[in-house]
Amino acid sequence: DPVPILLEGSTGVGKSASIMEAAYLCGQRELVRYNMSSRVSIDDLLGKVALVFNEKTESTVFQFVEGPFTRAFANGYWLLLDELNLAQDTVLQAIESALDTCQLTINNTSS
């Protein structure tokens, strides 16, 4: 089972590089990296319904676009969230809930 890890330390000591190297050495097929900030919303991290061009039908449709957290969570990828200390409380609560329950529920992804 995956284990969430929180690394704390001064800027430039190699926290992110250590995680990227660990993922590489473990043979992880993908590492999703995302820079957090005070402007990152739950929609940015989890995903949102957006207008997307459909090449098959050559039309624009509403479609759910996964955010980096959802993509990593759903596919079992490693997830590196840089600058997590800058995230809004609501974003941190969504992350904590998913990690505590091992479930991620996204409601009404159709529009």
C-alpha positions in Angstrom: 0.0 0.0 0.0 1.2 3.5 -0.8 2.4 5.6 2.2 2.1 9.4 2.1 5.3 11.1 3.1 5.8 14.7 4.1 9.3 16.1 3.8 10.2 19.3 5.5 13.4 21.3 5.3 15.1 24.4 4.1 15.0 25.5 0.5 17.5 23.9 -1.8 18.4 20.9 0.3 17.2 18.3 -2.2 13.7 17.2 -1.0 12.2 17.1 -4.4 15.3 15.6 -6.0 15.2 12.9 -3.4 11.6 12.0 -4.2 12.3 12.0 -7.9 15.3 9.7 -7.4 13.4 7.4 -5.2 10.6 7.1 -7.8 13.1 6.4 -10.5 14.9 3.7 -8.4 11.6 2.0 -7.5 10.8 1.7 -11.2 7.8 4.0 -10.9 6.2 4.4 -14.3 5.2 8.0 -13.7 5.8 10.7 -11.1 3.3 13.6 -11.2 4.8 16.9 -9.9 2.7 19.9 -9.2 3.7 23.3 -7.6 1.3 24.5 -5.0 0.5 28.1 -4.2 -2.1 30.2 -2.4 -3.9 30.5 -5.8 -4.3 26.7 -6.4 -8.0 25.7 -6.1 -9.6 22.3 -5.5 -10.6 22.4 -9.2 -7.0 22.9 -10.2 -5.8 20.0 -8.2 -8.7 17.5 -8.6 -10.1 18.5 -12.0 -13.0 20.4 -13.5 -15.5 20.4 -16.3 -14.1 22.4 -19.2 -14.7 23.0 -22.9 -12.6 20.5 -24.9 -12.2 20.1 -28.6 -13.1 16.6 -29.7 -11.0 15.6 -32.7 -13.3 12.7 -33.7 -16.5 14.8 -34.0 -14.6 18.0 -34.7 -16.7 19.9 -32.1 -16.2 21.4 -28.8 -17.8 19.6 -25.9 -18.0 19.8 -22.1 -15.7 17.2 -20.6 -14.2 16.4 -17.2 -10.5 17.1 -17.2 -8.6 15.4 -14.4 -6.3 17.4 -12.2 -2.9 16.2 -11.2 -4.0 14.8 -7.9 -6.9 12.8 -9.5 -4.6 11.5 -12.2 -2.0 10.3 -9.8 -4.6 8.9 -7.3 -6.6 7.0 -9.9 -3.5 5.5 -11.6 -1.4 4.8 -8.6 1.3 7.2 -9.6 3.7 8.9 -7.3 2.7 12.5 -6.6 5.1 15.3 -5.6 3.4 18.4 -4.3 6.0 21.2 -4.0 5.4 24.2 -1.7 2.5 22.4 0.0 2.8 24.9 2.9 1.4 27.6 0.6 -1.9 25.7 -0.2 -5.3 26.9 0.9 -6.9 25.1 3.8 -9.7 23.8 1.6 -7.2 22.2 -0.8 -5.3 20.6 2.1 -8.6 19.2 3.5 -9.4 17.6 0.2 -6.0 16.0 0.0 -6.2 14.9 3.6 -9.6 13.4 3.2 -8.6 11.3 0.1 -5.4 10.1 1.9 -7.2 9.2 5.1 -10.1 7.3 3.4 -8.2 5.9 0.4 -11.1 7.2 -1.7 -11.5 10.2 -4.0 -15.0 11.1 -4.9 -15.6 13.6 -7.7 -19.3 14.5 -8.1 -21.1 15.3 -11.4 -18.2 15.2 -13.9 -20.6 15.5 -16.9 -21.2 19.3 -16.8 
